[in-house]
Amino acid sequence: MKEAIEELSDEEIMRDEDLARHAFHKVGAYDGPTIFLYTEHGTGIRHRGQLDRLLDASEELWIVPADVHF
């Protein structure tokens, strides 16, 4: 995409030459929450201070990988 911005004119991008607009759309189309860590109760861990408190309060934590598509 960086190459498309550097090499193509605005008009060429708008005409979707080299599928530039399609690539831009794919990057911008990501949709989902900005929170990636959750507590055991399903509430989002929103900042480092909250994460530090949880890490200090527990000796045993679980990390569960998940891949959700909607």
LODODO-554965 format. One record per residue: residue number from 1; x, y, z of N, C-alpha, C, CB in turn. Coordinates in steps of 0.02 Angstrom, whole numbers, plus 32768, in hexadecimal, padded with zeros to 4 digits. Glycine has a CB too. Example, Ala and Ser with C-alpha at 12.3 -4.5 7.8 and 13.67 -1.06 7.14 Angstrom:
BEGIN
nr, npx, npy, npz, capx, capy, capz, cpx, cpy, cpz, cbpx, cbpy, cbpz
1, 8294, 7EE4, 8186, 8267, 7F1F, 8186, 8294, 7F5B, 8186, 8235, 7F20, 81C4
2, 8282, 7F90, 8162, 82AC, 7FCB, 8165, 8285, 8002, 818A, 82C0, 7FE2, 811E
END
This chain:
BEGIN
nr, npx, npy, npz, capx, capy, capz, cpx, cpy, cpz, cbpx, cbpy, cbpz
1, 8029, 7FC5, 8000, 8000, 8000, 8000, 802B, 803F, 8000, 7FD1, 8000, 803C
2, 8061, 803C, 8025, 808D, 8076, 8026, 80A7, 8085, 7FDF, 80C8, 806B, 8056
3, 80B6, 8050, 7FBA, 80CD, 8059, 7F76, 8097, 8078, 7F4B, 80E3, 8016, 7F58
4, 8059, 8064, 7F55, 8022, 8081, 7F2E, 801C, 80CB, 7F3B, 7FDF, 805D, 7F3F
5, 8023, 80E0, 7F78, 801E, 8127, 7F89, 8058, 814D, 7F68, 801F, 8132, 7FD5
6, 8092, 812F, 7F69, 80CD, 8151, 7F4D, 80CD, 8150, 7F00, 810C, 8130, 7F67
7, 80B4, 811B, 7EE2, 80BA, 8112, 7E9A, 807E, 8128, 7E71, 80C9, 80CC, 7E8B
8, 8042, 8125, 7E8E, 8005, 8133, 7E68, 7FEB, 8179, 7E78, 7FCF, 8100, 7E78
9, 7FCD, 8198, 7E46, 7FAD, 81D9, 7E51, 7F6B, 81CE, 7E75, 7FA3, 81FF, 7E0E
10, 7F4E, 8204, 7E8E, 7F0D, 8200, 7EAF, 7ED9, 81E2, 7E7F, 7EF6, 8244, 7EC7
11, 7EDB, 81F7, 7E41, 7EAB, 81DF, 7E0F, 7EB3, 8194, 7E03, 7EB3, 8205, 7DCD
12, 7EF2, 817D, 7E00, 7EFE, 8136, 7DF5, 7EE5, 810D, 7E31, 7F49, 8129, 7DE9
13, 7EF0, 8127, 7E6C, 7ED7, 8104, 7EA8, 7E8B, 8102, 7EA7, 7EF0, 8127, 7EE9
14, 7E6B, 8139, 7E95, 7E22, 813A, 7E94, 7E06, 810C, 7E5E, 7E09, 8182, 7E88
15, 7E2C, 8100, 7E28, 7E17, 80D0, 7DF4, 7E28, 8088, 7E09, 7E39, 80E1, 7DB1
16, 7E46, 8080, 7E42, 7E58, 803F, 7E5E, 7E8D, 801A, 7E35, 7E1A, 8013, 7E65
17, 7EBB, 8040, 7E18, 7EF1, 8020, 7DF3, 7F1B, 7FF7, 7E23, 7F1D, 8055, 7DCE
18, 7F30, 7FBE, 7E0C, 7F58, 7F8F, 7E34, 7F33, 7F7B, 7E74, 7F9B, 7FAE, 7E46
19, 7EF1, 7F81, 7E73, 7EC6, 7F6F, 7EAD, 7ED9, 7F97, 7EEC, 7ECC, 7F24, 7EBB
20, 7EF1, 7FD4, 7EE3, 7F05, 7FFD, 7F1C, 7ECB, 800C, 7F4A, 7F24, 803E, 7F03
21, 7E92, 8021, 7F2E, 7E58, 8031, 7F59, 7E40, 7FF3, 7F7E, 7E1E, 804E, 7F2F
22, 7E43, 7FBA, 7F5C, 7E2F, 7F7C, 7F7D, 7E5C, 7F6E, 7FB9, 7E31, 7F41, 7F4B
23, 7E9C, 7F77, 7FB1, 7ECB, 7F6C, 7FE8, 7EBE, 7F9D, 8021, 7F14, 7F72, 7FD0
24, 7EB1, 7FDD, 8011, 7EA2, 800E, 8044, 7E62, 7FFB, 806A, 7E9B, 8054, 8026
25, 7E31, 7FE3, 8045, 7DF2, 7FCF, 8065, 7DFD, 7F95, 8095, 7DBE, 7FBC, 8030
26, 7E25, 7F64, 8081, 7E31, 7F2B, 80AC, 7E52, 7F40, 80ED, 7E5D, 7EF8, 8088
27, 7E80, 7F6E, 80EA, 7EA1, 7F86, 8127, 7E6F, 7FAB, 8153, 7EDD, 7FB4, 8116
28, 7E46, 7FD5, 8136, 7E16, 7FFC, 815C, 7DD9, 7FD6, 8172, 7E01, 8037, 8134
29, 7DCF, 7F9A, 8156, 7D93, 7F74, 8164, 7D97, 7F4C, 81A5, 7D84, 7F45, 812C
30, 7DD1, 7F48, 81C4, 7DD7, 7F24, 8203, 7DA7, 7F42, 8235, 7E1F, 7F24, 821E
31, 7D7E, 7F19, 8252, 7D4D, 7F31, 8283, 7D4E, 7F01, 82BE, 7D06, 7F37, 8263
32, 7D4E, 7F1C, 82F6, 7D4D, 7EF3, 8332, 7D60, 7F1D, 836E, 7D7D, 7EB8, 832B
33, 7D5D, 7F01, 83A7, 7D6C, 7F27, 83E4, 7DB6, 7F38, 83E7, 7D58, 7F00, 8423
34, 7DC5, 7F6F, 8408, 7E0A, 7F82, 8411, 7E27, 7F63, 8451, 7E12, 7FCE, 8414
35, 7DFF, 7F3C, 8474, 7E15, 7F1B, 84B1, 7E24, 7ED2, 84A0, 7DDE, 7F1F, 84EA
36, 7E60, 7EBC, 84B4, 7E74, 7E78, 84A4, 7E80, 7E4D, 84E2, 7EB2, 7E7A, 847B
37, 7E7E, 7E6B, 851D, 7E85, 7E46, 855B, 7E47, 7E50, 8586, 7EC5, 7E5C, 8582
38, 7E30, 7E19, 85A4, 7DF3, 7E1C, 85CB, 7DFE, 7DFA, 860E, 7DB9, 7DFB, 85A6
39, 7DD7, 7E0E, 8640, 7DDA, 7DED, 8681, 7DB2, 7DAD, 867E, 7DBF, 7E1C, 86B9
40, 7DB3, 7D88, 86B5, 7D8C, 7D4A, 86B9, 7D41, 7D57, 86B5, 7D9C, 7D25, 86F9
41, 7D2C, 7D95, 86BF, 7CE5, 7DA7, 86BC, 7CD1, 7DC3, 8678, 7CD5, 7DD9, 86F3
42, 7D01, 7DC6, 864A, 7CF2, 7DDE, 8607, 7CF5, 7E29, 85FE, 7CB0, 7DC7, 85F3
43, 7D0E, 7E4D, 8630, 7D16, 7E95, 8629, 7D5B, 7EA4, 860D, 7D0A, 7EBA, 866D
44, 7D5F, 7ED6, 85E4, 7D9E, 7EE6, 85C3, 7DD1, 7F05, 85F1, 7D91, 7F15, 858A
45, 7E10, 7EF2, 85E8, 7E48, 7F11, 860B, 7E5C, 7F4C, 85DF, 7E85, 7EDE, 8617
46, 7E4F, 7F88, 85F6, 7E54, 7FC2, 85CB, 7E95, 7FEA, 85D1, 7E1B, 7FEF, 85D8
47, 7EBB, 7FDF, 8605, 7EFA, 8005, 860C, 7F2C, 7FDD, 8635, 7EEC, 8049, 862D
48, 7F6A, 7FF2, 8631, 7FA1, 7FCD, 8650, 7F9A, 7FC8, 869D, 7FE4, 7FEE, 863F
49, 7F80, 7FFD, 86BC, 7F77, 7FFB, 8705, 7F48, 7FC4, 871A, 7F5D, 803E, 871E
50, 7F12, 7FBC, 86F5, 7EE2, 7F86, 8704, 7F03, 7F42, 86FB, 7EA3, 7F8C, 86D8
51, 7F2A, 7F3A, 86C6, 7F4D, 7EFB, 86BB, 7F7E, 7EED, 86F3, 7F71, 7EFC, 8677
52, 7FA4, 7F1F, 8708, 7FD4, 7F16, 873E, 7FB2, 7F01, 877F, 7FFB, 7F57, 874A
53, 7F78, 7F1E, 878E, 7F53, 7F0B, 87CB, 7F3D, 7EC2, 87C7, 7F15, 7F38, 87D5
54, 7F26, 7EAD, 878D, 7F11, 7E67, 8785, 7F4C, 7E38, 878C, 7EEE, 7E5C, 8742
55, 7F85, 7E4A, 876F, 7FC1, 7E20, 8774, 7FDA, 7E1B, 87BB, 7FF7, 7E3B, 8746
56, 7FD6, 7E52, 87E1, 7FED, 7E52, 8826, 7FBE, 7E2B, 8854, 7FF4, 7E99, 883F
57, 7F7D, 7E2A, 8843, 7F4B, 7E0C, 886F, 7F46, 7DC0, 8867, 7F08, 7E2B, 8861
58, 7F63, 7DA4, 8834, 7F5A, 7D5D, 8828, 7F9D, 7D3B, 881B, 7F2A, 7D51, 87EC
59, 7FA2, 7CFE, 8836, 7FDE, 7CD7, 8829, 7FD5, 7CAA, 87EC, 7FF0, 7CAE, 8866
60, 7F98, 7C9E, 87D9, 7F8A, 7C71, 87A1, 7F5A, 7C92, 8771, 7F6E, 7C2E, 87BA
61, 7F71, 7C9E, 8734, 7F48, 7CBB, 8700, 7F48, 7C8E, 86C3, 7F61, 7D02, 86EE
62, 7F13, 7C93, 869C, 7F0E, 7C6C, 865F, 7F0B, 7C9B, 8623, 7ECF, 7C3F, 8660
63, 7F2E, 7C89, 85EF, 7F28, 7CAB, 85AF, 7F07, 7C79, 8580, 7F6E, 7CC4, 8594
64, 7ECD, 7C8D, 8566, 7EA7, 7C61, 8539, 7EA6, 7C81, 84F4, 7E5F, 7C55, 8553
65, 7EC8, 7C64, 84C3, 7EC6, 7C81, 8480, 7E82, 7C74, 8460, 7EFE, 7C64, 8454
66, 7E6B, 7CA5, 843B, 7E2A, 7C9E, 841A, 7E2D, 7CC4, 83D8, 7DF0, 7CB8, 8447
67, 7E09, 7CAB, 83A8, 7E03, 7CCB, 8367, 7DB9, 7CCD, 8356, 7E2D, 7CA5, 832F
68, 7D9C, 7D09, 835A, 7D54, 7D0F, 834F, 7D47, 7D37, 8310, 7D32, 7D32, 838C
69, 7D1C, 7D1D, 82E6, 7D08, 7D40, 82A9, 7CBD, 7D4D, 82AD, 7D1A, 7D17, 8269
70, 7CAA, 7D8A, 829B, 7C62, 7D99, 829B, 7C50, 7DC0, 825E, 7C4E, 7DBF, 82DA
END
